[in-house]
Amino acid sequence: MNNDQIFKDRARALDADLAGSASTAGADALLVQIVSLERVPARRRLLPSPRRALLGMAAVATLVGAIVVGPSLFEASEQVYASQAVTIDRVGDDYAFYFTDGDPDPAELKKAFHKVGLDNLTVTLTPVSPRQPGTVFGFEKSDPDAHALFTGENCPERLPGCITSFSVTADIKGPAEVSLGRPAKPGEKYSYPADASWPGEALAGVKLQGRPVSEAVRVVRERNLKVAYEFDWPLRNSDEGVRYEENVSASRIDPGASVARADSYNDGVIVLHVVPDPAATPPPGF
């Protein structure tokens, strides 16, 4: 199964603001760890969104709040703080954060941020698949001039236990919040989707990608799991990527259609992403 792609505003930028946006191949590669808040009926959004996540890397996500994804911004840097959970470097006009604990104590992180003057920066821990600890899923901020850069596992060699990293403007003004994944407790629902075939997930080792929907449904139900559907509509004008149509009724699904992937939220439901028939008419906005 291919790795998939993969955030909200408050006088900032809500997940809804991303609705209907196009996903790119680059974003897809990243979301494979990234994905979701409560599902909202008939909502469109960019691949990897709250009910979708990054499914693949140790990080996944389309981060809002002027966050961009990049290879390496952490070259010439100076360490300014280090603890068991996080190491902070000063890199030019930014602070670079390297997380070394997949389930850190928020109080410890708050202390670290205060040490470098980021008194208004907080971290919210959200339950995700055990394969996604330390994944940065979102960034919200009130400062329009601030930016953040997410670099996944691109950490300095001096930090062998580093899980994930990101940077933020050092002089950021006003409150800002980072959403960081923590391993879900047994039976706890994920905030972001995970690849259902990952080890430890509901369909561990079972690949449904490319199979007919009818066959995939049989496999899912044999494991006493429920099925939900989403359409992955190709973007128009030959652009790469897809848009998700959520909560598609079973009556609209062709049993012979191909499954693009299967998501799990650890709630007993497998979300089958279905490839629409080329002749099918997409709903308004797609």
Protein Blocks (a to p, Z undefined) as FASTA:
>chain_A
ZZddddddehiacfklmgoiacdfklmmmmmmbabdcddehiacdehifkbccehbacdc
ddehhiacdfblclcdcdfbdcfkbccddehjbccdddfbfbbcfklmmmmmmmnopamb
ccddddddfklghiafbdcdfblkbccddehjaccfklmmbfbdcdddfklgcjdddddd
ddddehiacfbdcdfkbghiakgoiafehpafklmmmmmmmnopacddddddddehhiac
ddddehiafklpcfkbccfbdcdehlopacddddddfkbccdehZZ
